[in-house]
Amino acid sequence: MMKKQIITIAGGGSTYTPGIIQAVLNNADRLPISEIRLYDIDAQRNADMYLIIQYMLEKEGFKDVVISSTEDPGTAFTGCDFIFSQIRVGGMKMREKDEKIPLSHGLVGQETCGLGGFAYGMRSMSGLLEIVGYVQKYAPDAWILNYTNPESIVSEAVRRQYPKAKMINACDMTISIEETIAINYGYDRKNWIPTYYGLNHFGWYTSIYDKELKRDVMPEIIEKLTTQEMQVADFNAGDKTWQEAFSMMSVITKNFPQNIPNNYLEYYLYSDMVVEHSDKNYTRANMVMEGREKNTREMAEKIRGGATKDILNFNFGEHGQYIVDMATSLLNDERRRFMLIVPNQGAIPNLQSDAVVEVPAYVGATGVEPISLREPISDFHKGLMEAQVAAEKLLVDAYFEGSYQKALQAFTLNQTVPNARVAKKVLDEMIEANKEYWPELV
């Protein structure tokens, strides 16, 4: 009989935790569990989530699974088998500043892209390196499955400080894109073998082979994208910002019809359009605080008040299933294929080997095996990626070296920024806003 696993969720108070736990419970035959530990430095959020997960376990008939919440790293990580990391250093209040400070200067305000993403990256490196350090101390054989953003930046930082850490960096955005395309245009994503390359939130599909249709369906999807604007799938239903993002995929595809783009490319290729359609006073952070965050607090309060029915109100999507599939592929040597963030090392042959890229990879008992694209990528994509890689590496340099000059270079090189003057203004404001979180830059 397979050993039951102990799972720790770092960032346990996240509104995404119920989706991960639901996926764990749905896959109990492949990922049997004995214990779930919620670790978070925000005690109130963690306490709220503890009530919700406890309710889910009882409702689903998993009363023998031990559930706990803690702010103590020793308690959280000692002896665990898997760590699902989804921390947000600084919480939603700092995300709001990440978005609004750049917008006040006429630049893209977004949590993982542009200068907001760089500000978040400086905070996330500190938080995630701390988590990885705890795991090395308390559970060195455990696997860390990381959803913490910005993925390229934090994975580069971990690679430098903990090169032997057992860690897989993944983003579920490609799955969301594929699911939305399939629903809109009448395909079944489960039949797809997609090939994709890029950086995190910065890439392109080169083919989507459909096993049932026995052909590459990407050319026909490109044609559909240019003539039939996509609508959001159920897991993003009613969300205006996601509808705008998927609408922008049609704009990108019309102008660059060789590949299907990641919709986050809108922030780099059409930053002026994004800024024009942004509300400087009410950003995505405000929507999340008034939506998912408020919804989670209300569910916890219902449980505290003794309610037993009509409590859970989540639209889980693929976020939780994706990370659980990685865990089961490791545990059972399933050798399933995922889009993962890895050191390039020849996967994209004409890109520097130490770039952190997002490419298809197989996951089995021994870890991650990236797939080589074999053929060089286009000069257009290569140029875009090289500039972004350089900017991200400079930011990681700035973090480790405490270098203001490297941070300014990174901010200036970011492709959402038109000149060094505005880069310096935003950097100086970000330093002031992040005094509690960033290393001192001199």
C-alpha positions as CSV (number, residue, x, y, z in Angstrom):
1,M,0.0,0.0,0.0
2,M,1.3,3.5,-0.9
3,K,2.5,5.6,2.0
4,K,0.1,8.4,2.8
5,Q,1.6,11.8,2.2
6,I,2.0,14.9,4.4
7,I,1.3,18.1,2.4
8,T,2.2,21.6,3.6
9,I,0.7,24.6,1.8
10,A,3.0,27.6,2.2
11,G,0.7,30.6,1.9
12,G,-2.1,28.5,3.4
13,G,-4.4,31.5,3.8
14,S,-4.5,32.1,0.0
15,T,-7.9,32.1,-1.7
16,Y,-6.5,29.4,-4.1
17,T,-6.0,26.9,-1.2
18,P,-9.5,25.3,-1.5
19,G,-8.9,24.6,-5.2
20,I,-5.7,22.8,-4.4
21,I,-7.3,20.8,-1.6
22,Q,-10.3,19.9,-3.7
23,A,-7.9,18.5,-6.4
24,V,-6.0,16.6,-3.7
25,L,-9.2,15.0,-2.4
26,N,-10.4,14.2,-6.0
27,N,-7.1,12.4,-6.6
28,A,-6.8,10.5,-3.3
29,D,-6.2,7.2,-5.2
30,R,-3.0,8.7,-6.8
31,L,-2.1,11.0,-3.9
32,P,-3.2,9.5,-0.6
33,I,-2.8,11.9,2.3
34,S,-2.6,11.6,6.0
35,E,-2.1,15.3,6.9
36,I,-2.6,18.8,5.6
37,R,-0.6,21.7,7.1
38,L,-1.5,25.3,6.4
39,Y,1.5,27.6,6.9
40,D,1.1,31.3,6.7
41,I,2.5,34.4,8.5
42,D,-1.0,36.0,8.4
43,A,-2.6,34.2,11.4
44,Q,-6.1,35.5,10.6
45,R,-6.2,34.4,7.0
46,N,-4.7,31.0,8.0
47,A,-7.4,30.6,10.7
48,D,-10.1,31.4,8.2
49,M,-8.7,28.9,5.7
50,Y,-8.4,26.2,8.4
51,L,-12.1,26.4,9.0
52,I,-12.9,26.2,5.3
53,I,-10.6,23.2,4.7
54,Q,-11.8,21.4,7.8
55,Y,-15.3,21.8,6.5
56,M,-14.3,20.5,3.1
57,L,-12.7,17.4,4.6
58,E,-15.7,16.6,6.7
59,K,-18.1,17.2,3.8
60,E,-16.0,15.0,1.5
61,G,-15.7,12.2,4.0
62,F,-12.0,12.6,4.8
63,K,-12.4,12.8,8.6
64,D,-9.3,10.7,9.2
65,V,-7.0,13.4,7.5
66,V,-5.3,15.6,10.1
67,I,-5.6,19.3,9.4
68,S,-3.6,22.0,11.1
69,S,-2.6,25.6,10.7
70,T,0.6,27.2,12.0
71,E,2.9,30.2,11.8
72,D,5.9,28.1,13.0
73,P,8.1,26.8,10.2
74,G,9.4,23.8,12.2
75,T,5.8,22.6,12.8
76,A,4.9,23.3,9.2
77,F,7.7,21.5,7.4
78,T,9.2,18.8,9.6
79,G,8.7,15.5,8.0
80,C,6.4,16.7,5.2
81,D,6.5,15.1,1.7
82,F,5.3,17.9,-0.5
83,I,5.2,21.7,-0.2
84,F,2.8,23.6,-2.4
85,S,4.1,27.1,-2.4
86,Q,1.8,30.1,-3.2
87,I,3.0,32.8,-1.0
88,R,2.3,36.5,-1.6
89,V,4.8,38.6,0.3
90,G,3.2,41.9,1.3
91,G,-0.3,40.6,0.6
92,M,-2.9,42.4,-1.5
93,K,-2.1,45.8,-0.1
94,M,1.3,45.7,-1.7
95,R,-0.1,44.3,-4.9
96,E,-2.2,47.4,-5.0
97,K,0.9,49.5,-4.9
98,D,2.6,47.4,-7.5
99,E,-0.2,48.2,-9.8
100,K,-1.0,51.8,-9.0
101,I,2.6,53.3,-8.7
102,P,3.5,52.5,-12.3
103,L,0.1,53.6,-13.6
104,S,0.6,57.0,-11.9
105,H,3.6,57.4,-14.2
106,G,1.7,56.2,-17.3
107,L,3.2,52.7,-17.3
108,V,1.7,49.3,-17.1
109,G,0.4,48.4,-13.6
110,Q,0.3,44.6,-13.3
111,E,1.2,42.2,-10.6
112,T,3.7,40.0,-12.5
113,C,4.5,42.1,-15.6
114,G,6.3,45.4,-15.9
115,L,7.7,47.3,-13.0
116,G,4.9,46.1,-10.7
117,G,6.1,42.6,-11.4
118,F,9.7,43.6,-10.6
119,A,8.6,45.2,-7.3
120,Y,6.7,42.0,-6.4
121,G,9.8,39.9,-7.5
122,M,12.0,41.7,-5.1
123,R,9.6,40.9,-2.3
124,S,9.0,37.3,-3.5
125,M,12.7,36.4,-3.7
126,S,13.1,37.1,0.0
127,G,9.9,35.1,1.0
128,L,10.5,32.1,-1.2
129,L,14.2,31.8,-0.3
130,E,13.2,31.7,3.3
131,I,10.7,28.9,2.6
132,V,13.3,26.9,0.6
133,G,15.7,27.4,3.5
134,Y,13.2,26.0,6.0
135,V,12.6,23.0,3.7
136,Q,16.3,22.3,3.5
137,K,16.5,22.3,7.3
138,Y,13.3,20.5,8.2
139,A,12.4,18.3,5.2
140,P,15.4,18.1,2.8
141,D,13.8,15.1,0.8
142,A,10.5,16.9,0.2
143,W,9.5,18.3,-3.2
144,I,8.6,22.0,-3.4
145,L,6.0,22.6,-6.1
146,N,6.0,26.3,-6.6
147,Y,3.3,28.6,-7.8
148,T,4.8,31.8,-6.2
149,N,5.2,34.6,-8.7
150,P,6.9,36.1,-10.6
151,E,8.1,32.6,-11.5
152,S,11.1,33.4,-13.7
153,I,12.6,35.8,-11.2
154,V,12.1,33.6,-8.1
155,S,13.3,30.5,-9.8
156,E,16.5,32.3,-10.8
157,A,17.0,33.4,-7.2
158,V,16.5,29.9,-5.9
159,R,18.8,28.4,-8.5
160,R,21.6,30.7,-7.3
161,Q,21.2,30.2,-3.6
162,Y,19.9,26.6,-3.4
163,P,21.1,24.9,-6.7
164,K,20.2,21.4,-5.4
165,A,16.8,22.2,-4.0
166,K,14.1,19.7,-5.1
167,M,11.8,22.3,-6.6
168,I,9.5,22.5,-9.6
169,N,8.4,25.9,-10.8
170,A,5.1,26.0,-12.7
171,C,2.4,28.4,-13.9
172,D,-1.1,27.4,-14.7
173,M,-1.6,30.2,-17.3
174,T,-1.0,27.9,-20.3
175,I,-3.6,25.5,-19.0
176,S,-6.1,28.4,-18.7
177,I,-5.3,29.6,-22.2
178,E,-5.7,26.1,-23.7
179,E,-8.9,25.4,-21.8
180,T,-10.4,28.7,-22.9
181,I,-9.5,28.1,-26.5
182,A,-10.9,24.6,-26.4
183,I,-14.2,25.6,-24.9
184,N,-14.6,28.5,-27.4
185,Y,-13.8,26.7,-30.5
186,G,-15.1,23.2,-29.8
187,Y,-12.0,21.1,-29.0
188,D,-11.2,18.7,-26.1
189,R,-8.0,19.9,-24.5
190,K,-7.4,16.4,-23.0
191,N,-6.5,15.3,-26.5
192,W,-3.8,17.9,-27.0
193,I,-0.1,17.7,-27.0
194,P,0.9,21.4,-27.0
195,T,4.4,22.7,-27.7
196,Y,5.3,26.1,-26.3
197,Y,8.3,28.2,-25.4
198,G,9.1,31.5,-23.7
199,L,9.5,33.0,-20.3
200,N,6.9,33.0,-17.6
201,H,3.9,35.0,-18.8
202,F,5.9,35.7,-22.0
203,G,5.7,33.0,-24.6
204,W,4.2,31.4,-27.7
205,Y,2.7,28.1,-28.9
206,T,4.4,26.5,-31.9
207,S,2.0,23.6,-32.3
208,I,-1.0,21.9,-30.7
209,Y,-1.2,18.3,-31.8
210,D,-4.7,16.8,-31.3
211,K,-4.4,13.0,-30.7
212,E,-8.0,12.3,-31.7
213,L,-8.0,14.5,-34.9
214,K,-4.4,13.3,-35.7
215,R,-3.2,16.7,-36.8
216,D,-1.8,20.0,-35.6
217,V,-4.8,22.2,-34.9
218,M,-2.8,25.4,-34.2
219,P,-3.3,26.8,-37.8
220,E,-7.0,26.5,-37.6
221,I,-7.1,28.0,-34.1
222,I,-5.1,31.0,-35.3
223,E,-7.6,31.5,-38.1
224,K,-10.5,31.3,-35.5
225,L,-8.7,33.7,-33.2
226,T,-8.5,36.3,-35.9
227,T,-12.2,36.1,-36.8
228,Q,-14.0,34.9,-33.6
229,E,-13.0,36.8,-30.4
230,M,-12.9,34.4,-27.4
231,Q,-15.2,34.6,-24.4
232,V,-13.9,33.7,-20.9
233,A,-14.5,30.2,-19.7
234,D,-16.6,29.4,-16.6
235,F,-13.7,29.7,-14.2
236,N,-13.3,33.3,-15.3
237,A,-17.0,34.0,-15.8
238,G,-18.1,37.6,-15.1
239,D,-14.5,38.8,-14.8
240,K,-14.2,41.9,-17.0
241,T,-10.4,42.0,-16.8
242,W,-10.0,38.4,-18.0
243,Q,-12.4,39.1,-20.8
244,E,-10.3,42.0,-22.0
245,A,-7.2,39.9,-21.7
246,F,-8.6,37.1,-23.9
247,S,-9.9,39.7,-26.4
248,M,-6.4,41.0,-26.7
249,M,-5.2,37.6,-27.8
250,S,-7.1,38.3,-31.0
251,V,-5.3,41.6,-31.5
252,I,-1.9,40.0,-31.0
253,T,-2.7,37.1,-33.3
254,K,-4.0,39.4,-36.1
255,N,-0.7,41.3,-36.1
256,F,1.6,38.4,-35.5
257,P,-0.2,35.3,-36.9
258,Q,2.7,32.8,-36.9
259,N,2.0,31.6,-33.3
260,I,-0.7,31.6,-30.6
261,P,0.5,34.0,-28.0
262,N,0.3,34.0,-24.2
263,N,-2.2,36.8,-23.5
264,Y,0.2,38.4,-21.0
265,L,2.2,39.6,-24.0
266,E,-0.3,42.4,-24.3
267,Y,1.6,44.2,-21.4
268,Y,4.8,44.2,-23.5
269,L,3.6,44.5,-27.1
270,Y,0.7,46.9,-26.4
271,S,1.6,48.6,-23.2
272,D,0.0,51.9,-24.4
273,M,-3.3,50.3,-25.0
274,V,-3.2,48.6,-21.6
275,V,-2.6,51.9,-19.8
276,E,-5.3,53.7,-21.8
277,H,-7.8,51.1,-20.6
278,S,-6.6,51.0,-17.0
279,D,-8.3,52.8,-14.1
280,K,-5.5,54.3,-12.0
281,N,-7.6,54.4,-8.9
282,Y,-9.3,50.9,-9.1
283,T,-7.0,48.1,-10.3
284,R,-7.1,44.3,-10.3
285,A,-6.0,44.2,-6.7
286,N,-9.1,46.1,-5.6
287,M,-11.3,43.7,-7.6
288,V,-9.6,40.7,-5.9
289,M,-9.9,42.3,-2.4
290,E,-13.6,43.0,-3.0
291,G,-14.2,39.6,-4.7
292,R,-12.2,36.4,-3.8
293,E,-10.8,37.8,-0.5
294,K,-14.1,39.1,0.8
295,N,-15.8,35.9,-0.3
296,T,-13.4,33.8,1.6
297,R,-13.8,35.8,4.8
298,E,-17.6,35.5,4.5
299,M,-17.4,31.7,4.1
300,A,-15.2,31.4,7.3
301,E,-17.7,33.6,9.2
302,K,-20.6,31.4,8.2
303,I,-18.7,28.3,9.6
304,R,-17.9,30.2,12.8
305,G,-21.6,31.1,13.1
306,G,-22.6,27.4,12.9
307,A,-23.8,27.3,9.3
308,T,-23.8,23.8,7.8
309,K,-25.2,24.4,4.3
310,D,-24.6,26.6,1.2
311,I,-21.1,27.7,2.5
312,L,-18.6,26.9,-0.2
313,N,-18.6,29.3,-3.1
314,F,-15.6,28.7,-5.3
315,N,-15.0,28.3,-9.0
316,F,-11.9,26.1,-8.9
317,G,-10.7,26.0,-12.5
318,E,-7.5,24.0,-13.3
319,H,-5.2,25.8,-10.9
320,G,-5.3,23.1,-8.2
321,Q,-5.5,20.1,-10.5
322,Y,-2.3,21.2,-12.3
323,I,-0.1,21.2,-9.2
324,V,-1.6,18.0,-7.9
325,D,-0.9,16.3,-11.3
326,M,2.7,17.3,-10.8
327,A,2.8,15.7,-7.3
328,T,1.2,12.5,-8.5
329,S,3.6,12.3,-11.5
330,L,6.5,12.6,-9.1
331,L,5.1,10.1,-6.6
332,N,4.0,7.5,-9.1
333,D,6.6,8.0,-11.9
334,E,3.7,8.9,-14.3
335,R,6.1,10.9,-16.6
336,R,3.3,13.3,-17.5
337,R,4.0,16.4,-19.6
338,F,3.8,19.9,-18.2
339,M,4.8,23.4,-19.1
340,L,7.5,24.2,-16.6
341,I,10.0,27.0,-15.7
342,V,13.5,25.6,-16.0
343,P,17.1,26.6,-16.7
344,N,17.3,26.6,-20.5
345,Q,20.5,24.5,-20.9
346,G,19.8,24.0,-24.7
347,A,16.0,23.5,-24.6
348,I,15.8,26.7,-26.8
349,P,19.0,26.1,-28.8
350,N,19.8,29.8,-29.8
351,L,19.1,31.3,-26.4
352,Q,21.7,31.6,-23.6
353,S,21.9,28.4,-21.5
354,D,21.4,30.0,-18.1
355,A,18.1,31.8,-19.1
356,V,15.1,30.6,-17.0
357,V,12.6,29.6,-19.7
358,E,9.1,28.0,-19.8
359,V,9.0,24.9,-22.0
360,P,7.4,21.4,-22.1
361,A,8.9,18.9,-19.7
362,Y,8.2,15.4,-18.4
363,V,7.9,14.8,-14.7
364,G,8.7,11.4,-13.1
365,A,10.3,9.9,-10.0
366,T,13.7,11.5,-10.7
367,G,12.3,15.0,-11.3
368,V,12.0,17.2,-14.4
369,E,13.2,16.3,-17.9
370,P,12.8,19.4,-20.2
371,I,12.1,18.8,-23.9
372,S,14.4,20.4,-26.5
373,L,12.8,22.4,-29.2
374,R,15.7,21.3,-31.5
375,E,15.1,24.3,-33.9
376,P,16.2,27.9,-33.3
377,I,13.5,30.4,-32.5
378,S,12.8,33.5,-34.6
379,D,14.9,36.6,-34.2
380,F,11.8,38.5,-33.2
381,H,11.0,36.2,-30.3
382,K,14.7,35.8,-29.4
383,G,15.2,39.6,-29.2
384,L,12.1,40.1,-27.0
385,M,13.2,37.2,-24.7
386,E,16.8,38.2,-24.4
387,A,15.9,41.7,-23.3
388,Q,13.5,40.3,-20.7
389,V,16.0,37.7,-19.5
390,A,18.7,40.4,-19.1
391,A,16.3,42.6,-17.1
392,E,15.3,39.8,-14.8
393,K,18.9,38.7,-14.2
394,L,19.8,42.3,-13.3
395,L,17.0,42.4,-10.8
396,V,18.2,39.2,-9.2
397,D,21.7,40.7,-9.1
398,A,20.3,43.8,-7.4
399,Y,18.6,41.6,-4.8
400,F,21.7,39.6,-3.9
401,E,24.2,42.5,-4.2
402,G,22.0,45.2,-2.6
403,S,22.8,47.3,-5.8
404,Y,20.7,50.3,-6.6
405,Q,22.5,50.6,-9.9
406,K,21.6,47.0,-10.9
407,A,18.0,47.7,-9.9
408,L,17.9,50.9,-12.0
409,Q,19.3,49.0,-15.0
410,A,16.7,46.3,-14.6
411,F,13.8,48.8,-14.3
412,T,15.2,50.7,-17.4
413,L,15.5,47.6,-19.5
414,N,12.0,46.3,-18.7
415,Q,10.2,46.4,-22.0
416,T,7.2,48.2,-20.6
417,V,9.4,51.2,-19.8
418,P,10.2,53.9,-22.5
419,N,13.2,55.6,-20.8
420,A,15.5,55.7,-17.8
421,R,14.0,58.9,-16.4
422,V,10.6,57.3,-15.6
423,A,12.3,54.0,-14.6
424,K,14.2,55.9,-11.9
425,K,11.1,57.7,-10.7
426,V,9.2,54.5,-10.3
427,L,12.2,52.7,-8.7
428,D,12.6,55.4,-6.1
429,E,8.9,55.3,-5.2
430,M,9.0,51.5,-5.1
431,I,11.9,51.6,-2.7
432,E,10.0,53.9,-0.4
433,A,6.9,51.7,-0.6
434,N,8.8,48.5,0.0
435,K,11.0,49.5,2.9
436,E,9.6,46.7,5.0
437,Y,10.3,44.1,2.3
438,W,13.2,44.9,0.0
439,P,16.9,44.6,0.9
440,E,18.6,48.0,1.2
441,L,19.9,49.2,-2.2
442,V,23.0,51.3,-2.2
